[in-house]
Amino acid sequence: MPHKIGFVAISSSGHEDGYNSNELMVHAPTVNGWRSPRFCLYPQEIVLQMVERCRIRKLQLLAHQYLISTKIEFYISESLPDHFGSQHLDGFRRLGYVSLSDNQKTGFKARELKSVHVDAVGKYLKLTFHKNHVNRYNLYNQVALVAVNIIGEPVECKETCITPTKDKLIDHYLGCSPDDPALDATYFGKSEVISPLDDLAFDMYQDPEVAQIIRKLDEEKHEAVKHEHYDFAKKLKQAIADLQKVGECLGRYEVEKRCAIEKEDYDLAKAKKLQMDDYRMQVYKQLELHNLLDMGMIRKLPEFPLEPVDHPSRLQQQKVLGVESERPPMKAHLHESAQSNSELHQTSKKPQWSLTPQHSPAPLARLPSPRMHTGPLPYDERPLPAQRKSSELYSVPQLDTNEMLPVKMDTSPTPGSGITGEPEPLTEKAFREASFAIDIFGEAMVAGAYSKTWSYREDALLAVYQKLSTVSDVSKDELKNMLRAAIFLVCRAIKDKVSSVFQVSLKLLKMLITQYVPKHKLGKVEIIHCVEKTLPILLCKIGDATTHLRRAAINFVQEMALLKEVRPFQIIPPQLVQRLKPHIPVRLVINQIELVERLLKELGTEDSGFTTDNVMKFAAEALEHSASEVRDAAVRIIFDMYRQRKSAILHYLPPEDANIRKNVLYKSLFDGFAKIDGRPTEAEQRAHKKAAVEEAERRKREEIRVLQEQLAALREMQAEVQAEKGKDIENSKRSKTEHGTKLPASQPEIRVEPSTVAEYLENLCIFCGERNEMFTDEGLDIHYWKHCPMLRRCEHCKQVVEIASLTEHSLTECDKKDSFGKCPRCGEAIAKEDLQEHQKIKSCNAAKPEKIANHCPLCHENFQPGEEPWKVHLMGRDGCKMNPRRMQTLQRTQQIQQAISKQLCKVDSGQNCAEK
């Protein structure tokens, strides 16, 4: 499991006195951090050596509030070069960089916590700081880093040398790894989960000694869970939650003590120290009382040196700035932006790091002593220190603070509540806002729902739940008023960032819909009121940054849509398929379309609120979204709709043509339709056509081979016949000589030399069948290019093609194929700009099926099917009138015939003269 990795700062480009890089090795509310020299040259560098070779999973940087670098680069290495210098990069591998905010929006009152998820192995980490952001408080062009945190896990050398097998790579990309823990029934959680106690924000808030106790109790909690001691684990969980508040408060006191020392107000410093000691001992005794703490396990941590809160140069800066009031309040706040590994910038990418403030914490106006409250409190929902203004980000105790307010302790318990003290009174604004609920439930209960302490808010909702569950003997009007007041409080609680409060609000809402309204027969109007008031807030909640809040909201909306009390009113589905608003967070859109996909499978499009029209308009718009997850979900929805509605959905999509198919998304969409219909996809059609062409070629080669064999057999037979004839002639001569018969002079023998098939095909045009001694390789090329009546040059790509396949060439092979469309009437390739007009006038000659007739693309006439009719049509005397090469061939044939006739006449004339 990844955990915090210790490190040592072994090198830096330089530092200002009192702010060296060793300060980064300590995480506490009062650390100074590192600061570059004044007017230094950039970049500045720090090299950290980790205590062991490890795989880094997460890096966290806490920047200064006004000494801010524009960019920080990360490098990692297994070892240091022999001659290591601040500008040497030998052996270091660049991971990427992050950009930091200039902090002007916060008035330089906030410190940015940048969390970067990486996956890199090494032992040395180099941070390179580029030039600073310019502002009026950074007089010496410095940069600073308050803290750095490394989270990872030890790694052996052999672990980084394993090459994944082919099967594992395939499983990885298919998302169906057999080692997937989701398939393992014994798997209890992700091994990659990082404990919140290792987070930098935890140490920068907590008193170091209390942080040590919290970690110890956390270990005991996990041990208790391991041994199934769940009551004890629950007790430890609540103690940890309470101790976090204590640690934050003590950290605040420590900062106030340091500020008093800086101002040389030693009476106040002493009072703060005594206050801290008394409060600390009181808390420890509470823990001992519940057998949760052994005082012997507390290791006394060394005191941090009581250095001035700021270097004396700060006083000089103040004098330069003029008056004290021009200095920004140094009650800095912390805002965090967490990035995924894929978002780590590479050199060629533009910085796109965003700043995402954490949720506002519950204030510590009255610090409760440790209590055994049983409500759940997840780590990431722990209350954070108080803030002075709700519009500001939450405070971080730090050395530069000189405006920290003391925290008053109130330990007076509220009987029976399990919570010390009472909720703070309602403000005038809250009183006016909640006046109706106050009239119904009383001011005390509503004040709890409005409290800044999460436990009061949770208890107030539970009290409403209990009251409405047991109410009886009340008029219907009063029951309706109680319902509407409860819905008002539920709407407020749904927005709550604390998980336990949010969960109770969902529990209360479900009870109102499924139990309260049916039990008291309040009617459908009240159910519609409950849904319409809470649904918009729940739909906003499905985009929450906190994973478990987001998943809970999604599951509840789905559950609510399927409730028998809600389903008949068809309220939720139409809301889910509304048009996507611009600039809406991607996370919200992803979860919204996931909800649509889920509910479509459950509800369908018959009397559910989903219709073909609203679903397809929503899905078609989602296809154009920038997030791939949204587009993929939209494709799945469209496929589901196509299975139900077939061609009824096609007019919501662009027409299927070559241009649209260039878009990979639409290509996959139309191919999916073909698979659903059982039709071959375009790729499969091309493959089938290619296979058919190859089969035709194979058959042609086979025919040639058979023909060659037949010719060879004929030649053998001819040779045998000639041999027999020769023997007969010799025998006849010999017989006549023996009888004294005078033989006339023998006629010259006709010798037949067998020719090869290659010679036979060499002078032959395989298209028109013409034979010519000029048909060498070059001669055939000229014949094909200019004279063959079966061929034609494409007017667009100049390629020589068969006239019989000219239409297919124009639609599928030609360089200008995208500019043609196929006429459904005549089947010919028509220019797209003329196709619509061509179809309207219907002047073309309709083509017949291929088995019935061929269709000529030149003269547009139909004639007999088959290959031989093509020759007759394209070469015959009464053939295609639009084939110019036909006329040339006929003219050449006529000229040859005339020449032969003349030659025959000459021969006949010569014979007549000889006879005379």
Secondary structure, 3 states (H helix, E strand, C coil): CCEECCEEEEEECCCCCCCCHHHHHCCCCCCCCEECCCCCCCCEEEEEEEEEEEEEEEEEEEECCCCCECEEEEEEECCCCCCCCCCCCCCCEEEEEEECCCCHHHCCCEEEEEEEEEEEEEEEEEEEECCECCCCCCCCCCCEEEEEEEEEEECCHHHHCCCCCHHHHHHHHHCCCCCCHHHCCCCCCCCCCCCHHHCHHHHHHCCHHHHHHHHHHHHHHHHHHHCCCHHHHHHHHHHHHHHHHHHHHHHHHHHHHHHHHHCCCHHHHHHHHHHHHHHHHHHHHHHHHCCCCCHHHCCCCCCCCCCCCCCCHHHHHHHHHCCHHHCCCCCCEEEEEEECHHHCECCCCCCCCCCECCCCCCCCCCECCCCCCCCCCCHHHCCCCCCCCCCCCCECCCCCCCCCCCCCECCCECCCCCCECCCCCCCHHHHHHCHHHHHHHCHHHHHHHHCCCHHHHHHHHHHHHHHHHHCCCCCHHHHHHHHHHHHHHHHHHHCCCCHHHHHHHHHHHHHHHHHHHHHHCCCHHHHHHHHHHHHHHHHHHCCCCCHHHHHHHHHHHHHHHHCCCCHHHCCHHHHHCCCCCCCCCHHHHHHHHHHHHHHHHHHCCCCCCCCHHHHHHHHHHHCCCCCHHHHHHHHHHHHHHHHHHHHHHHHHCCCCCHHHHCCHHHHHHHHHHHHHHCCCCHHHHHHHHHHHHHHHHHHHHHHHHHHHHHHHHHHHHHHHHHHHHHHHHHHHHHHHHHCCCCCCCCCCCCCCCCCCHHHHHHCECCCCCCECCCCCHHHHHHHHHHHCCCEEECCCCCCEEEHHHHHHHHHHCCCCHHHEEECCCCCCEEEHHHHHHHHHHCCCCCCCCCCCCEECCCCCCEECCCCHHHHHHHHCCCCCCCCHHHHHHHHHHHHHHHHHHHHHHHHHHHHHHHHC
